Amino acid sequence: MTPEGAEPGIRSPVEEGVPAPEVPERMGGRAPSAEGRSVDEGTPSPAAVRGAMIGVLALLAITVAWWAFALWPVDGVPPEWLERARAVCFNTGASGLPDASGWLLLIGQPIGMLAVLMVIAGDAVRAGVRRAFASAAGLLGVAGVVGVLLAGLVLSAVRVVGAPRDAEWLEAASARVPASYPRLDRPLPEVAGLVDQRGEAFDWGRLAGRPALLTFGFGHCATVCPLTVMNAKQVQDRLRAEGRQMELVVITLDPWRDTPARLPALARQFHLDAGAEGDGDHIGSYLLSGPVEAVNAGLDALQVARERVSDTGEIIHPSLVYLMDGEGTIVYAASGHADLIEELARRGTGR
């Protein structure tokens, strides 16, 4: 018997005794959305995409700021804080450009941050990029980002190409130090009771008539001292690479803590010769300490201004480098800027 409404010759599933199939609530890995639309379970949520794109923009902003901090040119002698920060972060040299390790940090920083972001939210980043290319506003934003990056690359290339070569840099440094820069021509006072990092007694005769840079610092100093000693050591290395004799003497300002027993470790901290033999007893760099009374007497004789904070033990002092000739005379006094130290060292030794 054929049910009403059914065409003759065609039997319904009910007649055949076959139950009607149920429609599954989830098909093909899709689930109903809140609005009734199906959304892929693996698709990042809008909030995740927004967060990922904010992360990308933050990465770009940090990278631009990082490169500008390292490469932005400064007229004249840079502020000491900037020179110190660039030297510590990027090993910036006399030309104002980073060395190989500094370039590795500049290039590796954005790559490393992007890799971390992709590991954490790679799907959301890719979804955000697809959405950006799918809309006019997104394309405009992408064009703006690309423009900023291209402008940064061009400016960086101009900065690198336009950086002075060694001879040009030296000429510029000389021009910044007027010919009338005052000479001291002050005889070296005697120092007694001091020892170097090898535990050997020190007097000016150890320099054997060689010109020298004399500066001051202490081991617990985290600001002025490391940069001043580093700049003086850098100048010594440059001059010695040219075959010029130049010694480096560093006297501690903190004999209470920088005892003779600590000098070998402190010499390594300052990247000085820690104990290697040279020409006889000549080691090139001397880090000096001794009894508190002896060190303070030597500093007073050298007219080094300083003040010890009794509560913390910190030493307040200027960034000071003396340029000494081979005749036992203090020729010049300089601040801790490497270009000024080098120019005065060359003047003091007849270039």
C-alpha positions in Angstrom: 0.0 0.0 0.0 1.4 3.3 -1.0 1.1 6.2 1.5 -0.8 9.3 0.5 1.4 11.8 -1.3 3.9 9.3 -2.4 4.5 8.7 -6.0 3.6 5.2 -7.2 6.5 2.8 -7.5 8.6 4.7 -5.0 8.9 3.4 -1.5 9.8 5.6 1.4 12.5 4.7 3.9 9.9 4.2 6.6 8.2 1.5 4.4 11.6 -0.2 4.0 12.0 -0.3 7.7 15.1 1.9 7.5 15.3 4.7 10.1 15.9 8.2 8.8 19.5 9.3 9.4 20.2 11.7 12.2 22.0 15.0 11.2 25.2 15.3 13.3 25.7 18.4 15.3 29.4 18.6 14.1 30.5 17.7 10.7 33.9 18.0 9.1 35.7 19.3 12.2 33.4 22.4 12.3 31.3 23.7 15.2 28.5 26.2 15.3 29.6 29.7 16.2 27.7 31.9 18.6 26.0 33.5 15.6 25.1 30.1 14.2 27.9 30.1 11.6 30.4 27.3 11.5 34.0 28.2 12.6 37.0 26.0 12.2 38.2 24.7 15.6 41.9 25.5 14.6 41.3 29.1 13.6 42.7 31.6 16.1 40.1 33.8 17.9 39.9 37.5 17.0 41.4 38.4 20.4 44.4 36.1 19.7 44.9 37.7 16.3 44.7 41.2 17.7 47.2 40.2 20.5 49.6 38.7 18.0 49.5 41.8 15.7 50.1 44.0 18.7 53.1 41.9 19.4 54.4 42.3 15.9 54.0 46.1 16.0 55.8 46.2 19.4 58.6 44.1 18.0 59.0 46.6 15.1 58.9 49.6 17.4 61.6 48.1 19.7 63.8 47.2 16.7 63.6 50.7 15.3 64.4 52.2 18.7 67.2 49.8 19.2 68.8 50.6 15.9 68.3 54.3 16.4 69.9 54.1 19.8 73.0 52.4 18.3 73.4 54.4 15.1 71.8 57.8 15.5 74.6 60.4 14.8 75.4 63.0 17.4 77.2 66.2 16.6 80.4 66.8 18.4 81.4 64.7 21.4 78.5 62.5 22.5 77.2 62.7 26.0 79.1 60.5 28.4 76.0 58.4 29.3 75.4 57.7 25.6 79.0 56.9 24.9 79.1 54.5 27.8 75.8 52.9 27.0 76.8 52.3 23.3 80.1 51.0 24.4 78.6 48.5 26.8 75.7 47.4 24.6 77.3 47.4 21.1 81.1 47.7 21.7 80.9 51.0 19.7 84.4 52.1 18.5 85.9 55.4 17.7 84.0 55.8 14.4 80.7 55.5 16.3 79.8 52.2 14.8 79.4 48.8 16.6 82.0 46.1 16.2 81.2 42.6 14.9 79.5 41.5 18.1 77.5 44.7 18.2 76.2 44.1 14.7 75.4 40.6 15.6 73.3 41.8 18.5 71.5 44.4 16.3 70.6 41.9 13.7 70.0 39.0 16.0 67.7 40.8 18.3 64.7 41.2 16.0 65.2 37.8 14.5 65.2 36.2 18.0 62.2 38.1 19.1 60.3 37.2 16.0 61.2 33.5 16.4 59.9 33.6 20.0 56.7 35.3 18.8 56.1 32.7 16.1 56.6 29.8 18.5 54.1 31.3 20.9 51.5 32.6 18.5 52.5 31.6 14.9 49.0 30.7 13.8 47.6 34.0 15.0 50.4 36.0 13.3 49.8 34.3 10.0 46.0 34.8 10.3 46.6 38.5 11.1 48.8 38.9 8.1 46.2 37.3 5.8 43.5 39.6 7.1 45.8 42.6 6.6 46.3 41.7 3.0 42.6 41.1 2.5 41.4 44.7 3.3 42.3 48.2 2.1 43.0 49.5 5.6 45.3 46.5 6.2 47.2 47.0 3.0 47.7 50.7 3.9 49.1 49.6 7.3 51.4 47.0 5.7 52.6 49.7 3.3 53.4 52.1 6.2 55.4 49.4 8.0 57.4 48.5 4.9 58.0 52.2 4.3 59.4 52.7 7.9 61.6 49.6 7.5 63.0 50.7 4.1 63.6 54.2 5.4 65.5 52.7 8.4 67.6 50.5 6.2 68.5 53.5 4.0 69.4 55.7 6.9 71.5 52.9 8.5 73.3 52.4 5.2 74.0 56.1 4.9 75.3 56.2 8.5 77.6 53.2 7.9 78.9 54.5 4.5 79.4 58.0 5.9 81.2 56.9 9.1 84.7 58.4 9.1 87.7 56.2 8.5 90.5 56.1 11.1 92.5 59.0 9.5 89.4 61.1 9.1 88.2 60.4 12.6 91.6 61.4 14.0 91.6 64.6 12.1 88.1 65.4 13.3 89.1 64.6 16.9 92.1 66.9 16.6 89.9 69.7 15.3 87.6 69.4 18.3 90.6 69.8 20.7 91.9 73.4 20.2 95.6 74.1 19.9 95.2 76.2 23.1 94.2 73.2 25.2 96.0 73.9 28.5 99.2 72.0 29.3 100.0 71.1 32.9 103.7 70.3 32.5 103.7 69.2 36.2 106.3 66.9 37.6 105.2 63.5 38.8 105.1 63.3 42.5 106.6 60.3 44.3 104.3 57.4 45.2 105.4 54.9 47.9 104.0 51.7 49.3 101.9 50.7 46.2 102.0 47.3 44.6 100.7 46.1 41.2 98.5 43.2 40.3 101.5 40.8 40.4 102.2 41.8 44.0 105.4 43.7 43.0 106.3 47.1 44.4 105.7 50.0 42.0 107.4 53.3 41.4 107.6 55.4 38.3 110.9 53.8 37.4 108.9 50.8 36.3 107.9 52.7 33.2 111.5 53.0 32.1 111.0 56.3 30.4 108.0 55.3 28.4 105.0 57.6 28.1 101.9 56.5 30.0 98.2 57.1 30.6 97.4 57.4 34.3 93.8 57.0 35.5 91.8 56.1 38.6 88.9 53.8 39.5 87.6 51.2 41.8 86.2 47.7 41.6 82.7 48.4 42.9 82.2 51.4 40.5 79.4 50.5 38.0 79.4 53.8 36.0 82.3 56.1 35.4 85.3 53.8 36.2 84.7 51.0 33.7 84.2 53.3 30.8 87.2 55.6 31.7 89.5 52.6 32.1 88.1 51.0 28.9 88.7 54.2 26.9 92.2 54.6 28.2 92.9 50.9 27.4 91.5 51.4 23.9 93.8 54.3 23.3 96.8 52.3 24.5 95.9 49.5 22.2 95.6 51.8 19.2 98.9 53.5 19.8 100.7 50.2 20.5 99.3 48.7 17.3 101.1 51.6 15.5 104.3 50.6 17.2 104.1 53.5 19.7 105.1 52.9 23.3 102.3 53.7 25.8 101.8 52.3 29.3 98.6 52.4 31.3 98.6 52.9 35.1 95.3 52.6 37.1 95.4 53.5 40.8 92.4 52.4 42.9 90.3 55.0 44.7 89.0 52.5 47.1 92.0 50.9 49.0 89.6 49.7 51.7 88.0 47.1 49.4 90.5 47.0 46.5 93.2 45.4 48.5 96.4 44.0 46.9 94.9 40.5 47.2 92.0 41.5 45.0 94.1 43.2 42.3 94.5 40.1 40.0 90.7 39.6 39.8 90.1 43.4 39.4 92.7 43.5 36.6 90.8 40.9 34.7 87.6 42.8 35.4 89.1 45.9 33.8 90.7 43.8 30.9 94.2 44.7 32.0 97.3 42.5 31.8 96.7 40.3 34.8 100.2 38.9 35.2 101.7 38.0 31.8 105.4 38.5 31.4 106.5 41.1 28.9 109.9 42.6 28.3 111.6 41.7 31.6 109.4 43.2 34.3 107.4 45.2 31.7 103.7 44.2 31.6 102.2 47.3 29.9 99.3 47.8 32.3 99.6 48.3 36.0 96.7 48.3 38.5 97.9 49.7 41.9 96.8 49.5 45.5 98.3 49.2 48.9 97.7 50.4 52.5 94.9 52.9 52.8 97.3 55.6 54.0 99.8 55.0 51.2 97.1 55.1 48.5 95.5 58.2 49.8 98.8 59.9 50.1 99.6 59.1 46.5 96.1 60.4 45.3 96.5 63.6 47.3 100.0 64.2 45.7 98.4 63.6 42.3 95.6 66.1 43.1 92.8 63.7 42.5 89.5 65.0 43.9 87.4 62.4 45.5 85.0 61.8 48.4 84.1 58.6 50.1 80.5 58.0 51.2 80.8 56.5 54.6 77.4 54.8 54.5 77.9 52.9 51.3 81.6 53.0 50.7 81.1 54.5 47.2 83.6 57.0 45.9 82.5 60.2 44.3 85.1 61.3 41.7 85.6 62.8 38.3 86.5 61.0 35.1 90.2 61.8 34.9 93.1 60.7 32.8 96.6 62.1 33.0 98.9 62.0 30.0 102.5 61.5 31.0 105.6 61.8 28.8 108.7 59.7 29.2 110.5 62.4 31.2 108.4 62.1 34.4 106.0 65.0 33.6 102.2 65.1 33.6 101.6 66.9 30.3 97.8 67.0 30.0 94.7 66.1 32.0 91.7 64.8 30.1 88.2 63.6 30.7 87.3 60.0 29.9 86.4 60.5 26.3 88.5 58.3 24.1 88.9 60.8 21.2 90.2 63.5 23.6 92.5 61.0 25.3 94.0 59.9 22.0 94.5 63.3 20.6 96.2 64.6 23.8 98.3 61.4 24.0 99.5 62.0 20.4 100.3 65.6 21.2 102.1 64.7 24.4 104.3 62.1 22.6 104.9 64.2 19.5 102.5 62.1 17.5 
